[in-house]
Amino acid sequence: MIDFEQHKNIVEDFVEQHYPLAHSLMVDSYIDPEAYYSNYQMLLEAMNNLPEHPDYFLEWLVEYDAALYINLMELIVITRAINNVFEQVSSAQ
C-alpha cells in the first residue's frame, strides 16, 4: 500500500511536469490545432496514468501542502474543461 508521502511525491512530480503544458493549452488554443490536440492527449494520458489516490489523501494534502493541492485541482479543471469542449464539438458534428 502506498502511503500519503509517497503519493504526494508522485503528484508533485506530475504537477511539476505538466502544469506548464496545461496552462499553455489555456492560452494557445487554436494556433496549431494538431499540436494543441496532441498536447491535450499527452496531458490526459499522463493524468490517466496517475495511481488512484489513497483514501483521504486529498483531505490530507490540502492540510499538508495547500499549494500542491490547488495546482493539482487546476490541472484537473483545465483538463476537464478542454475535454468538455472536445466532446461538445464532436457531438455537434
PDB file of N, CA, C and O in Angstrom, chain B, residues numbered from 101:
ATOM      1  N   MET B 101       0.850  -1.191   0.000  1.00  0.00           N
ATOM      2  CA  MET B 101       0.000   0.000   0.000  1.00  0.00           C
ATOM      3  C   MET B 101       0.888   1.244   0.000  1.00  0.00           C
ATOM      4  O   MET B 101       1.827   1.350   0.788  1.00  0.00           O
ATOM      5  N   ILE B 102       0.585   2.156  -0.871  1.00  0.00           N
ATOM      6  CA  ILE B 102       1.350   3.396  -0.980  1.00  0.00           C
ATOM      7  C   ILE B 102       0.913   4.352   0.139  1.00  0.00           C
ATOM      8  O   ILE B 102      -0.280   4.486   0.411  1.00  0.00           O
ATOM      9  N   ASP B 103       1.869   5.007   0.777  1.00  0.00           N
ATOM     10  CA  ASP B 103       1.490   5.933   1.844  1.00  0.00           C
ATOM     11  C   ASP B 103       1.319   7.345   1.281  1.00  0.00           C
ATOM     12  O   ASP B 103       1.658   7.608   0.127  1.00  0.00           O
ATOM     13  N   PHE B 104       0.795   8.242   2.103  1.00  0.00           N
ATOM     14  CA  PHE B 104       0.488   9.602   1.663  1.00  0.00           C
ATOM     15  C   PHE B 104       1.730  10.328   1.159  1.00  0.00           C
ATOM     16  O   PHE B 104       1.676  11.019   0.141  1.00  0.00           O
ATOM     17  N   GLU B 105       2.830  10.175   1.856  1.00  0.00           N
ATOM     18  CA  GLU B 105       4.063  10.881   1.477  1.00  0.00           C
ATOM     19  C   GLU B 105       4.557  10.411   0.105  1.00  0.00           C
ATOM     20  O   GLU B 105       4.969  11.226  -0.721  1.00  0.00           O
ATOM     21  N   GLN B 106       4.515   9.111  -0.134  1.00  0.00           N
ATOM     22  CA  GLN B 106       4.922   8.585  -1.445  1.00  0.00           C
ATOM     23  C   GLN B 106       3.987   9.096  -2.540  1.00  0.00           C
ATOM     24  O   GLN B 106       4.434   9.493  -3.616  1.00  0.00           O
ATOM     25  N   HIS B 107       2.714   9.081  -2.259  1.00  0.00           N
ATOM     26  CA  HIS B 107       1.743   9.541  -3.256  1.00  0.00           C
ATOM     27  C   HIS B 107       1.894  11.044  -3.501  1.00  0.00           C
ATOM     28  O   HIS B 107       1.746  11.508  -4.631  1.00  0.00           O
ATOM     29  N   LYS B 108       2.186  11.793  -2.454  1.00  0.00           N
ATOM     30  CA  LYS B 108       2.423  13.234  -2.611  1.00  0.00           C
ATOM     31  C   LYS B 108       3.585  13.470  -3.557  1.00  0.00           C
ATOM     32  O   LYS B 108       3.530  14.372  -4.392  1.00  0.00           O
ATOM     33  N   ASN B 109       4.629  12.675  -3.438  1.00  0.00           N
ATOM     34  CA  ASN B 109       5.784  12.819  -4.327  1.00  0.00           C
ATOM     35  C   ASN B 109       5.409  12.530  -5.781  1.00  0.00           C
ATOM     36  O   ASN B 109       5.885  13.208  -6.692  1.00  0.00           O
ATOM     37  N   ILE B 110       4.569  11.537  -5.997  1.00  0.00           N
ATOM     38  CA  ILE B 110       4.096  11.216  -7.348  1.00  0.00           C
ATOM     39  C   ILE B 110       3.290  12.386  -7.910  1.00  0.00           C
ATOM     40  O   ILE B 110       3.491  12.795  -9.054  1.00  0.00           O
ATOM     41  N   VAL B 111       2.384  12.915  -7.102  1.00  0.00           N
ATOM     42  CA  VAL B 111       1.548  14.037  -7.525  1.00  0.00           C
ATOM     43  C   VAL B 111       2.411  15.271  -7.780  1.00  0.00           C
ATOM     44  O   VAL B 111       2.203  15.995  -8.753  1.00  0.00           O
ATOM     45  N   GLU B 112       3.369  15.497  -6.906  1.00  0.00           N
ATOM     46  CA  GLU B 112       4.263  16.649  -7.055  1.00  0.00           C
ATOM     47  C   GLU B 112       5.038  16.571  -8.371  1.00  0.00           C
ATOM     48  O   GLU B 112       5.152  17.570  -9.082  1.00  0.00           O
ATOM     49  N   ASP B 113       5.565  15.405  -8.695  1.00  0.00           N
ATOM     50  CA  ASP B 113       6.278  15.220  -9.967  1.00  0.00           C
ATOM     51  C   ASP B 113       5.343  15.457 -11.153  1.00  0.00           C
ATOM     52  O   ASP B 113       5.719  16.098 -12.134  1.00  0.00           O
ATOM     53  N   PHE B 114       4.134  14.937 -11.051  1.00  0.00           N
ATOM     54  CA  PHE B 114       3.150  15.117 -12.117  1.00  0.00           C
ATOM     55  C   PHE B 114       2.846  16.599 -12.328  1.00  0.00           C
ATOM     56  O   PHE B 114       2.860  17.087 -13.458  1.00  0.00           O
ATOM     57  N   VAL B 115       2.575  17.304 -11.246  1.00  0.00           N
ATOM     58  CA  VAL B 115       2.242  18.730 -11.343  1.00  0.00           C
ATOM     59  C   VAL B 115       3.426  19.511 -11.904  1.00  0.00           C
ATOM     60  O   VAL B 115       3.260  20.358 -12.782  1.00  0.00           O
ATOM     61  N   GLU B 116       4.615  19.223 -11.393  1.00  0.00           N
ATOM     62  CA  GLU B 116       5.818  19.911 -11.866  1.00  0.00           C
ATOM     63  C   GLU B 116       6.003  19.727 -13.374  1.00  0.00           C
ATOM     64  O   GLU B 116       6.353  20.671 -14.084  1.00  0.00           O
ATOM     65  N   GLN B 117       5.769  18.524 -13.847  1.00  0.00           N
ATOM     66  CA  GLN B 117       5.963  18.201 -15.258  1.00  0.00           C
ATOM     67  C   GLN B 117       4.877  18.770 -16.163  1.00  0.00           C
ATOM     68  O   GLN B 117       5.177  19.215 -17.270  1.00  0.00           O
ATOM     69  N   HIS B 118       3.632  18.765 -15.718  1.00  0.00           N
ATOM     70  CA  HIS B 118       2.514  19.050 -16.618  1.00  0.00           C
ATOM     71  C   HIS B 118       1.807  20.384 -16.387  1.00  0.00           C
ATOM     72  O   HIS B 118       0.962  20.772 -17.193  1.00  0.00           O
ATOM     73  N   TYR B 119       2.126  21.085 -15.322  1.00  0.00           N
ATOM     74  CA  TYR B 119       1.486  22.376 -15.043  1.00  0.00           C
ATOM     75  C   TYR B 119       1.717  23.376 -16.178  1.00  0.00           C
ATOM     76  O   TYR B 119       0.762  24.007 -16.632  1.00  0.00           O
ATOM     77  N   PRO B 120       2.963  23.538 -16.650  1.00  0.00           N
ATOM     78  CA  PRO B 120       3.178  24.492 -17.759  1.00  0.00           C
ATOM     79  C   PRO B 120       2.421  24.089 -19.035  1.00  0.00           C
ATOM     80  O   PRO B 120       1.895  24.949 -19.741  1.00  0.00           O
ATOM     81  N   LEU B 121       2.367  22.804 -19.323  1.00  0.00           N
ATOM     82  CA  LEU B 121       1.656  22.326 -20.509  1.00  0.00           C
ATOM     83  C   LEU B 121       0.169  22.656 -20.412  1.00  0.00           C
ATOM     84  O   LEU B 121      -0.424  23.133 -21.379  1.00  0.00           O
ATOM     85  N   ALA B 122      -0.427  22.409 -19.265  1.00  0.00           N
ATOM     86  CA  ALA B 122      -1.856  22.680 -19.089  1.00  0.00           C
ATOM     87  C   ALA B 122      -2.152  24.160 -19.279  1.00  0.00           C
ATOM     88  O   ALA B 122      -3.131  24.523 -19.931  1.00  0.00           O
ATOM     89  N   HIS B 123      -1.315  25.006 -18.714  1.00  0.00           N
ATOM     90  CA  HIS B 123      -1.551  26.443 -18.860  1.00  0.00           C
ATOM     91  C   HIS B 123      -1.302  26.917 -20.285  1.00  0.00           C
ATOM     92  O   HIS B 123      -1.957  27.850 -20.748  1.00  0.00           O
ATOM     93  N   SER B 124      -0.374  26.294 -20.978  1.00  0.00           N
ATOM     94  CA  SER B 124      -0.164  26.672 -22.379  1.00  0.00           C
ATOM     95  C   SER B 124      -1.383  26.288 -23.212  1.00  0.00           C
ATOM     96  O   SER B 124      -1.702  26.970 -24.186  1.00  0.00           O
ATOM     97  N   LEU B 125      -2.064  25.211 -22.844  1.00  0.00           N
ATOM     98  CA  LEU B 125      -3.282  24.823 -23.558  1.00  0.00           C
ATOM     99  C   LEU B 125      -4.392  25.854 -23.369  1.00  0.00           C
ATOM    100  O   LEU B 125      -5.211  26.057 -24.266  1.00  0.00           O
ATOM    101  N   MET B 126      -4.422  26.497 -22.218  1.00  0.00           N
ATOM    102  CA  MET B 126      -5.446  27.506 -21.969  1.00  0.00           C
ATOM    103  C   MET B 126      -5.181  28.776 -22.775  1.00  0.00           C
ATOM    104  O   MET B 126      -6.118  29.508 -23.096  1.00  0.00           O
ATOM    105  N   VAL B 127      -3.930  29.045 -23.103  1.00  0.00           N
ATOM    106  CA  VAL B 127      -3.561  30.273 -23.806  1.00  0.00           C
ATOM    107  C   VAL B 127      -3.475  30.057 -25.312  1.00  0.00           C
ATOM    108  O   VAL B 127      -3.884  30.922 -26.086  1.00  0.00           O
ATOM    109  N   ASP B 128      -2.955  28.930 -25.727  1.00  0.00           N
ATOM    110  CA  ASP B 128      -2.560  28.666 -27.113  1.00  0.00           C
ATOM    111  C   ASP B 128      -3.622  27.872 -27.865  1.00  0.00           C
ATOM    112  O   ASP B 128      -3.306  26.883 -28.526  1.00  0.00           O
ATOM    113  N   SER B 129      -4.862  28.295 -27.768  1.00  0.00           N
ATOM    114  CA  SER B 129      -5.950  27.429 -28.203  1.00  0.00           C
ATOM    115  C   SER B 129      -5.930  26.961 -29.654  1.00  0.00           C
ATOM    116  O   SER B 129      -5.965  25.752 -29.884  1.00  0.00           O
ATOM    117  N   TYR B 130      -5.878  27.832 -30.625  1.00  0.00           N
ATOM    118  CA  TYR B 130      -6.076  27.353 -31.999  1.00  0.00           C
ATOM    119  C   TYR B 130      -4.968  27.757 -32.957  1.00  0.00           C
ATOM    120  O   TYR B 130      -5.193  27.766 -34.167  1.00  0.00           O
ATOM    121  N   ILE B 131      -3.801  28.086 -32.473  1.00  0.00           N
ATOM    122  CA  ILE B 131      -2.699  28.459 -33.354  1.00  0.00           C
ATOM    123  C   ILE B 131      -2.312  27.272 -34.234  1.00  0.00           C
ATOM    124  O   ILE B 131      -2.173  27.416 -35.449  1.00  0.00           O
ATOM    125  N   ASP B 132      -2.138  26.113 -33.627  1.00  0.00           N
ATOM    126  CA  ASP B 132      -1.829  24.886 -34.373  1.00  0.00           C
ATOM    127  C   ASP B 132      -2.707  23.772 -33.806  1.00  0.00           C
ATOM    128  O   ASP B 132      -2.339  23.141 -32.815  1.00  0.00           O
ATOM    129  N   PRO B 133      -3.862  23.525 -34.421  1.00  0.00           N
ATOM    130  CA  PRO B 133      -4.819  22.559 -33.864  1.00  0.00           C
ATOM    131  C   PRO B 133      -4.249  21.161 -33.639  1.00  0.00           C
ATOM    132  O   PRO B 133      -4.592  20.511 -32.651  1.00  0.00           O
ATOM    133  N   GLU B 134      -3.391  20.692 -34.529  1.00  0.00           N
ATOM    134  CA  GLU B 134      -2.822  19.349 -34.361  1.00  0.00           C
ATOM    135  C   GLU B 134      -1.918  19.282 -33.138  1.00  0.00           C
ATOM    136  O   GLU B 134      -1.990  18.332 -32.358  1.00  0.00           O
ATOM    137  N   ALA B 135      -1.066  20.292 -32.972  1.00  0.00           N
ATOM    138  CA  ALA B 135      -0.180  20.332 -31.804  1.00  0.00           C
ATOM    139  C   ALA B 135      -0.994  20.497 -30.525  1.00  0.00           C
ATOM    140  O   ALA B 135      -0.685  19.889 -29.500  1.00  0.00           O
ATOM    141  N   TYR B 136      -2.032  21.320 -30.592  1.00  0.00           N
ATOM    142  CA  TYR B 136      -2.895  21.537 -29.435  1.00  0.00           C
ATOM    143  C   TYR B 136      -3.525  20.219 -28.988  1.00  0.00           C
ATOM    144  O   TYR B 136      -3.483  19.872 -27.808  1.00  0.00           O
ATOM    145  N   TYR B 137      -4.110  19.486 -29.944  1.00  0.00           N
ATOM    146  CA  TYR B 137      -4.760  18.222 -29.617  1.00  0.00           C
ATOM    147  C   TYR B 137      -3.743  17.199 -29.116  1.00  0.00           C
ATOM    148  O   TYR B 137      -4.029  16.438 -28.192  1.00  0.00           O
ATOM    149  N   SER B 138      -2.582  17.182 -29.712  1.00  0.00           N
ATOM    150  CA  SER B 138      -1.521  16.268 -29.288  1.00  0.00           C
ATOM    151  C   SER B 138      -1.094  16.565 -27.848  1.00  0.00           C
ATOM    152  O   SER B 138      -0.916  15.645 -27.048  1.00  0.00           O
ATOM    153  N   ASN B 139      -0.930  17.844 -27.522  1.00  0.00           N
ATOM    154  CA  ASN B 139      -0.557  18.230 -26.154  1.00  0.00           C
ATOM    155  C   ASN B 139      -1.657  17.877 -25.161  1.00  0.00           C
ATOM    156  O   ASN B 139      -1.384  17.434 -24.045  1.00  0.00           O
ATOM    157  N   TYR B 140      -2.895  18.079 -25.576  1.00  0.00           N
ATOM    158  CA  TYR B 140      -4.024  17.707 -24.723  1.00  0.00           C
ATOM    159  C   TYR B 140      -4.024  16.197 -24.463  1.00  0.00           C
ATOM    160  O   TYR B 140      -4.217  15.761 -23.329  1.00  0.00           O
ATOM    161  N   GLN B 141      -3.808  15.407 -25.511  1.00  0.00           N
ATOM    162  CA  GLN B 141      -3.762  13.948 -25.373  1.00  0.00           C
ATOM    163  C   GLN B 141      -2.636  13.528 -24.431  1.00  0.00           C
ATOM    164  O   GLN B 141      -2.801  12.608 -23.630  1.00  0.00           O
ATOM    165  N   MET B 142      -1.497  14.203 -24.530  1.00  0.00           N
ATOM    166  CA  MET B 142      -0.360  13.900 -23.660  1.00  0.00           C
ATOM    167  C   MET B 142      -0.727  14.153 -22.193  1.00  0.00           C
ATOM    168  O   MET B 142      -0.434  13.336 -21.321  1.00  0.00           O
ATOM    169  N   LEU B 143      -1.370  15.296 -21.936  1.00  0.00           N
ATOM    170  CA  LEU B 143      -1.785  15.642 -20.577  1.00  0.00           C
ATOM    171  C   LEU B 143      -2.823  14.655 -20.058  1.00  0.00           C
ATOM    172  O   LEU B 143      -2.739  14.207 -18.914  1.00  0.00           O
ATOM    173  N   LEU B 144      -3.784  14.322 -20.880  1.00  0.00           N
ATOM    174  CA  LEU B 144      -4.835  13.387 -20.476  1.00  0.00           C
ATOM    175  C   LEU B 144      -4.264  12.003 -20.176  1.00  0.00           C
ATOM    176  O   LEU B 144      -4.648  11.368 -19.194  1.00  0.00           O
ATOM    177  N   GLU B 145      -3.357  11.544 -21.012  1.00  0.00           N
ATOM    178  CA  GLU B 145      -2.736  10.234 -20.790  1.00  0.00           C
ATOM    179  C   GLU B 145      -1.942  10.221 -19.483  1.00  0.00           C
ATOM    180  O   GLU B 145      -2.022   9.266 -18.711  1.00  0.00           O
ATOM    181  N   ALA B 146      -1.180  11.279 -19.242  1.00  0.00           N
ATOM    182  CA  ALA B 146      -0.404  11.358 -18.002  1.00  0.00           C
ATOM    183  C   ALA B 146      -1.330  11.361 -16.792  1.00  0.00           C
ATOM    184  O   ALA B 146      -1.047  10.710 -15.786  1.00  0.00           O
ATOM    185  N   MET B 147      -2.431  12.089 -16.891  1.00  0.00           N
ATOM    186  CA  MET B 147      -3.375  12.146 -15.783  1.00  0.00           C
ATOM    187  C   MET B 147      -4.012  10.777 -15.551  1.00  0.00           C
ATOM    188  O   MET B 147      -4.202  10.362 -14.408  1.00  0.00           O
ATOM    189  N   ASN B 148      -4.337  10.085 -16.627  1.00  0.00           N
ATOM    190  CA  ASN B 148      -4.947   8.758 -16.501  1.00  0.00           C
ATOM    191  C   ASN B 148      -3.972   7.716 -15.965  1.00  0.00           C
ATOM    192  O   ASN B 148      -4.398   6.682 -15.450  1.00  0.00           O
ATOM    193  N   ASN B 149      -2.682   7.972 -16.077  1.00  0.00           N
ATOM    194  CA  ASN B 149      -1.679   7.034 -15.575  1.00  0.00           C
ATOM    195  C   ASN B 149      -1.305   7.266 -14.117  1.00  0.00           C
ATOM    196  O   ASN B 149      -0.539   6.496 -13.538  1.00  0.00           O
ATOM    197  N   LEU B 150      -1.843   8.325 -13.526  1.00  0.00           N
ATOM    198  CA  LEU B 150      -1.593   8.539 -12.098  1.00  0.00           C
ATOM    199  C   LEU B 150      -2.227   7.396 -11.310  1.00  0.00           C
ATOM    200  O   LEU B 150      -3.321   6.944 -11.648  1.00  0.00           O
ATOM    201  N   PRO B 151      -1.553   6.929 -10.271  1.00  0.00           N
ATOM    202  CA  PRO B 151      -2.195   5.896  -9.445  1.00  0.00           C
ATOM    203  C   PRO B 151      -3.401   6.483  -8.708  1.00  0.00           C
ATOM    204  O   PRO B 151      -3.475   7.689  -8.473  1.00  0.00           O
ATOM    205  N   GLU B 152      -4.326   5.623  -8.357  1.00  0.00           N
ATOM    206  CA  GLU B 152      -5.504   6.075  -7.618  1.00  0.00           C
ATOM    207  C   GLU B 152      -5.076   6.638  -6.268  1.00  0.00           C
ATOM    208  O   GLU B 152      -4.202   6.088  -5.597  1.00  0.00           O
ATOM    209  N   HIS B 153      -5.711   7.748  -5.882  1.00  0.00           N
ATOM    210  CA  HIS B 153      -5.373   8.353  -4.594  1.00  0.00           C
ATOM    211  C   HIS B 153      -5.783   7.424  -3.452  1.00  0.00           C
ATOM    212  O   HIS B 153      -6.861   6.832  -3.491  1.00  0.00           O
ATOM    213  N   PRO B 154      -4.925   7.295  -2.434  1.00  0.00           N
ATOM    214  CA  PRO B 154      -5.349   6.550  -1.234  1.00  0.00           C
ATOM    215  C   PRO B 154      -6.536   7.268  -0.575  1.00  0.00           C
ATOM    216  O   PRO B 154      -6.716   8.472  -0.756  1.00  0.00           O
ATOM    217  N   ASP B 155      -7.329   6.530   0.181  1.00  0.00           N
ATOM    218  CA  ASP B 155      -8.453   7.135   0.900  1.00  0.00           C
ATOM    219  C   ASP B 155      -7.967   8.297   1.751  1.00  0.00           C
ATOM    220  O   ASP B 155      -6.947   8.193   2.432  1.00  0.00           O
ATOM    221  N   TYR B 156      -8.694   9.392   1.710  1.00  0.00           N
ATOM    222  CA  TYR B 156      -8.437  10.604   2.497  1.00  0.00           C
ATOM    223  C   TYR B 156      -7.149  11.332   2.114  1.00  0.00           C
ATOM    224  O   TYR B 156      -6.697  12.219   2.837  1.00  0.00           O
ATOM    225  N   PHE B 157      -6.562  10.959   0.981  1.00  0.00           N
ATOM    226  CA  PHE B 157      -5.320  11.613   0.561  1.00  0.00           C
ATOM    227  C   PHE B 157      -5.535  13.097   0.282  1.00  0.00           C
ATOM    228  O   PHE B 157      -4.744  13.930   0.723  1.00  0.00           O
ATOM    229  N   LEU B 158      -6.594  13.431  -0.446  1.00  0.00           N
ATOM    230  CA  LEU B 158      -6.811  14.837  -0.807  1.00  0.00           C
ATOM    231  C   LEU B 158      -7.070  15.694   0.426  1.00  0.00           C
ATOM    232  O   LEU B 158      -6.625  16.840   0.491  1.00  0.00           O
ATOM    233  N   GLU B 159      -7.781  15.149   1.393  1.00  0.00           N
ATOM    234  CA  GLU B 159      -8.010  15.878   2.641  1.00  0.00           C
ATOM    235  C   GLU B 159      -6.684  16.129   3.361  1.00  0.00           C
ATOM    236  O   GLU B 159      -6.451  17.212   3.899  1.00  0.00           O
ATOM    237  N   TRP B 160      -5.831  15.124   3.360  1.00  0.00           N
ATOM    238  CA  TRP B 160      -4.516  15.258   3.979  1.00  0.00           C
ATOM    239  C   TRP B 160      -3.675  16.275   3.214  1.00  0.00           C
ATOM    240  O   TRP B 160      -3.005  17.111   3.821  1.00  0.00           O
ATOM    241  N   LEU B 161      -3.708  16.208   1.887  1.00  0.00           N
ATOM    242  CA  LEU B 161      -2.881  17.084   1.060  1.00  0.00           C
ATOM    243  C   LEU B 161      -3.264  18.547   1.229  1.00  0.00           C
ATOM    244  O   LEU B 161      -2.388  19.411   1.276  1.00  0.00           O
ATOM    245  N   VAL B 162      -4.551  18.836   1.320  1.00  0.00           N
ATOM    246  CA  VAL B 162      -4.971  20.232   1.472  1.00  0.00           C
ATOM    247  C   VAL B 162      -4.428  20.820   2.777  1.00  0.00           C
ATOM    248  O   VAL B 162      -4.148  22.017   2.847  1.00  0.00           O
ATOM    249  N   GLU B 163      -4.281  19.994   3.797  1.00  0.00           N
ATOM    250  CA  GLU B 163      -3.704  20.454   5.065  1.00  0.00           C
ATOM    251  C   GLU B 163      -2.179  20.498   5.014  1.00  0.00           C
ATOM    252  O   GLU B 163      -1.557  21.415   5.549  1.00  0.00           O
ATOM    253  N   TYR B 164      -1.593  19.509   4.373  1.00  0.00           N
ATOM    254  CA  TYR B 164      -0.137  19.345   4.369  1.00  0.00           C
ATOM    255  C   TYR B 164       0.549  20.289   3.392  1.00  0.00           C
ATOM    256  O   TYR B 164       1.580  20.879   3.717  1.00  0.00           O
ATOM    257  N   ASP B 165      -0.021  20.436   2.187  1.00  0.00           N
ATOM    258  CA  ASP B 165       0.592  21.265   1.142  1.00  0.00           C
ATOM    259  C   ASP B 165      -0.519  21.848   0.273  1.00  0.00           C
ATOM    260  O   ASP B 165      -0.827  21.326  -0.798  1.00  0.00           O
ATOM    261  N   ALA B 166      -1.110  22.929   0.750  1.00  0.00           N
ATOM    262  CA  ALA B 166      -2.262  23.526   0.068  1.00  0.00           C
ATOM    263  C   ALA B 166      -1.921  23.979  -1.350  1.00  0.00           C
ATOM    264  O   ALA B 166      -2.756  23.864  -2.247  1.00  0.00           O
ATOM    265  N   ALA B 167      -0.721  24.485  -1.566  1.00  0.00           N
ATOM    266  CA  ALA B 167      -0.329  24.953  -2.903  1.00  0.00           C
ATOM    267  C   ALA B 167      -0.316  23.795  -3.903  1.00  0.00           C
ATOM    268  O   ALA B 167      -0.790  23.944  -5.029  1.00  0.00           O
ATOM    269  N   LEU B 168       0.216  22.661  -3.503  1.00  0.00           N
ATOM    270  CA  LEU B 168       0.235  21.491  -4.377  1.00  0.00           C
ATOM    271  C   LEU B 168      -1.190  21.022  -4.666  1.00  0.00           C
ATOM    272  O   LEU B 168      -1.512  20.663  -5.799  1.00  0.00           O
ATOM    273  N   TYR B 169      -2.029  21.025  -3.657  1.00  0.00           N
ATOM    274  CA  TYR B 169      -3.432  20.647  -3.829  1.00  0.00           C
ATOM    275  C   TYR B 169      -4.110  21.557  -4.855  1.00  0.00           C
ATOM    276  O   TYR B 169      -4.803  21.080  -5.754  1.00  0.00           O
ATOM    277  N   ILE B 170      -3.908  22.862  -4.716  1.00  0.00           N
ATOM    278  CA  ILE B 170      -4.516  23.831  -5.635  1.00  0.00           C
ATOM    279  C   ILE B 170      -4.011  23.611  -7.058  1.00  0.00           C
ATOM    280  O   ILE B 170      -4.797  23.640  -8.005  1.00  0.00           O
ATOM    281  N   ASN B 171      -2.716  23.395  -7.214  1.00  0.00           N
ATOM    282  CA  ASN B 171      -2.156  23.158  -8.548  1.00  0.00           C
ATOM    283  C   ASN B 171      -2.710  21.878  -9.170  1.00  0.00           C
ATOM    284  O   ASN B 171      -2.995  21.842 -10.367  1.00  0.00           O
ATOM    285  N   LEU B 172      -2.862  20.836  -8.367  1.00  0.00           N
ATOM    286  CA  LEU B 172      -3.445  19.588  -8.860  1.00  0.00           C
ATOM    287  C   LEU B 172      -4.887  19.813  -9.303  1.00  0.00           C
ATOM    288  O   LEU B 172      -5.292  19.339 -10.364  1.00  0.00           O
ATOM    289  N   MET B 173      -5.658  20.530  -8.498  1.00  0.00           N
ATOM    290  CA  MET B 173      -7.050  20.803  -8.855  1.00  0.00           C
ATOM    291  C   MET B 173      -7.129  21.644 -10.127  1.00  0.00           C
ATOM    292  O   MET B 173      -8.012  21.427 -10.958  1.00  0.00           O
ATOM    293  N   GLU B 174      -6.213  22.603 -10.286  1.00  0.00           N
ATOM    294  CA  GLU B 174      -6.163  23.403 -11.513  1.00  0.00           C
ATOM    295  C   GLU B 174      -5.954  22.520 -12.737  1.00  0.00           C
ATOM    296  O   GLU B 174      -6.634  22.679 -13.750  1.00  0.00           O
ATOM    297  N   LEU B 175      -5.008  21.590 -12.636  1.00  0.00           N
ATOM    298  CA  LEU B 175      -4.750  20.680 -13.752  1.00  0.00           C
ATOM    299  C   LEU B 175      -5.992  19.860 -14.091  1.00  0.00           C
ATOM    300  O   LEU B 175      -6.307  19.654 -15.264  1.00  0.00           O
ATOM    301  N   ILE B 176      -6.682  19.403 -13.080  1.00  0.00           N
ATOM    302  CA  ILE B 176      -7.893  18.611 -13.297  1.00  0.00           C
ATOM    303  C   ILE B 176      -8.970  19.457 -13.968  1.00  0.00           C
ATOM    304  O   ILE B 176      -9.619  19.007 -14.912  1.00  0.00           O
ATOM    305  N   VAL B 177      -9.159  20.674 -13.484  1.00  0.00           N
ATOM    306  CA  VAL B 177     -10.186  21.557 -14.051  1.00  0.00           C
ATOM    307  C   VAL B 177      -9.860  21.911 -15.496  1.00  0.00           C
ATOM    308  O   VAL B 177     -10.742  21.879 -16.353  1.00  0.00           O
ATOM    309  N   ILE B 178      -8.610  22.246 -15.775  1.00  0.00           N
ATOM    310  CA  ILE B 178      -8.203  22.581 -17.143  1.00  0.00           C
ATOM    311  C   ILE B 178      -8.445  21.391 -18.067  1.00  0.00           C
ATOM    312  O   ILE B 178      -9.012  21.547 -19.149  1.00  0.00           O
ATOM    313  N   THR B 179      -8.020  20.214 -17.646  1.00  0.00           N
ATOM    314  CA  THR B 179      -8.176  19.020 -18.481  1.00  0.00           C
ATOM    315  C   THR B 179      -9.647  18.706 -18.724  1.00  0.00           C
ATOM    316  O   THR B 179     -10.037  18.380 -19.845  1.00  0.00           O
ATOM    317  N   ARG B 180     -10.454  18.802 -17.687  1.00  0.00           N
ATOM    318  CA  ARG B 180     -11.891  18.526 -17.851  1.00  0.00           C
ATOM    319  C   ARG B 180     -12.563  19.567 -18.742  1.00  0.00           C
ATOM    320  O   ARG B 180     -13.428  19.227 -19.549  1.00  0.00           O
ATOM    321  N   ALA B 181     -12.170  20.831 -18.599  1.00  0.00           N
ATOM    322  CA  ALA B 181     -12.759  21.888 -19.428  1.00  0.00           C
ATOM    323  C   ALA B 181     -12.451  21.642 -20.904  1.00  0.00           C
ATOM    324  O   ALA B 181     -13.338  21.738 -21.753  1.00  0.00           O
ATOM    325  N   ILE B 182     -11.203  21.328 -21.201  1.00  0.00           N
ATOM    326  CA  ILE B 182     -10.818  21.058 -22.590  1.00  0.00           C
ATOM    327  C   ILE B 182     -11.531  19.806 -23.098  1.00  0.00           C
ATOM    328  O   ILE B 182     -12.001  19.772 -24.236  1.00  0.00           O
ATOM    329  N   ASN B 183     -11.609  18.789 -22.260  1.00  0.00           N
ATOM    330  CA  ASN B 183     -12.302  17.556 -22.633  1.00  0.00           C
ATOM    331  C   ASN B 183     -13.772  17.836 -22.954  1.00  0.00           C
ATOM    332  O   ASN B 183     -14.307  17.303 -23.926  1.00  0.00           O
ATOM    333  N   ASN B 184     -14.421  18.668 -22.143  1.00  0.00           N
ATOM    334  CA  ASN B 184     -15.823  19.017 -22.392  1.00  0.00           C
ATOM    335  C   ASN B 184     -15.992  19.725 -23.731  1.00  0.00           C
ATOM    336  O   ASN B 184     -16.954  19.468 -24.454  1.00  0.00           O
ATOM    337  N   VAL B 185     -15.062  20.614 -24.061  1.00  0.00           N
ATOM    338  CA  VAL B 185     -15.127  21.313 -25.346  1.00  0.00           C
ATOM    339  C   VAL B 185     -15.010  20.309 -26.485  1.00  0.00           C
ATOM    340  O   VAL B 185     -15.794  20.349 -27.433  1.00  0.00           O
ATOM    341  N   PHE B 186     -14.030  19.406 -26.396  1.00  0.00           N
ATOM    342  CA  PHE B 186     -13.872  18.399 -27.449  1.00  0.00           C
ATOM    343  C   PHE B 186     -15.117  17.524 -27.573  1.00  0.00           C
ATOM    344  O   PHE B 186     -15.522  17.190 -28.686  1.00  0.00           O
ATOM    345  N   GLU B 187     -15.724  17.152 -26.458  1.00  0.00           N
ATOM    346  CA  GLU B 187     -16.934  16.327 -26.501  1.00  0.00           C
ATOM    347  C   GLU B 187     -18.092  17.074 -27.153  1.00  0.00           C
ATOM    348  O   GLU B 187     -18.838  16.498 -27.945  1.00  0.00           O
ATOM    349  N   GLN B 188     -18.246  18.363 -26.821  1.00  0.00           N
ATOM    350  CA  GLN B 188     -19.327  19.157 -27.408  1.00  0.00           C
ATOM    351  C   GLN B 188     -19.130  19.332 -28.907  1.00  0.00           C
ATOM    352  O   GLN B 188     -20.080  19.235 -29.683  1.00  0.00           O
ATOM    353  N   VAL B 189     -17.892  19.591 -29.304  1.00  0.00           N
ATOM    354  CA  VAL B 189     -17.599  19.787 -30.724  1.00  0.00           C
ATOM    355  C   VAL B 189     -17.830  18.492 -31.498  1.00  0.00           C
ATOM    356  O   VAL B 189     -18.417  18.510 -32.580  1.00  0.00           O
ATOM    357  N   SER B 190     -17.374  17.375 -30.949  1.00  0.00           N
ATOM    358  CA  SER B 190     -17.526  16.105 -31.675  1.00  0.00           C
ATOM    359  C   SER B 190     -18.981  15.636 -31.704  1.00  0.00           C
ATOM    360  O   SER B 190     -19.384  14.970 -32.657  1.00  0.00           O
ATOM    361  N   SER B 191     -19.771  15.964 -30.692  1.00  0.00           N
ATOM    362  CA  SER B 191     -21.180  15.556 -30.705  1.00  0.00           C
ATOM    363  C   SER B 191     -22.014  16.469 -31.602  1.00  0.00           C
ATOM    364  O   SER B 191     -23.097  16.077 -32.037  1.00  0.00           O
ATOM    365  N   ALA B 192     -21.534  17.671 -31.883  1.00  0.00           N
ATOM    366  CA  ALA B 192     -22.259  18.606 -32.748  1.00  0.00           C
ATOM    367  C   ALA B 192     -22.077  18.263 -34.223  1.00  0.00           C
ATOM    368  O   ALA B 192     -22.850  18.718 -35.067  1.00  0.00           O
ATOM    369  N   GLN B 193     -21.074  17.474 -34.532  1.00  0.00           N
ATOM    370  CA  GLN B 193     -20.800  17.154 -35.942  1.00  0.00           C
ATOM    371  C   GLN B 193     -21.585  15.970 -36.416  1.00  0.00           C
ATOM    372  O   GLN B 193     -21.467  15.575 -37.576  1.00  0.00           O
TER     373      GLN B 193
END
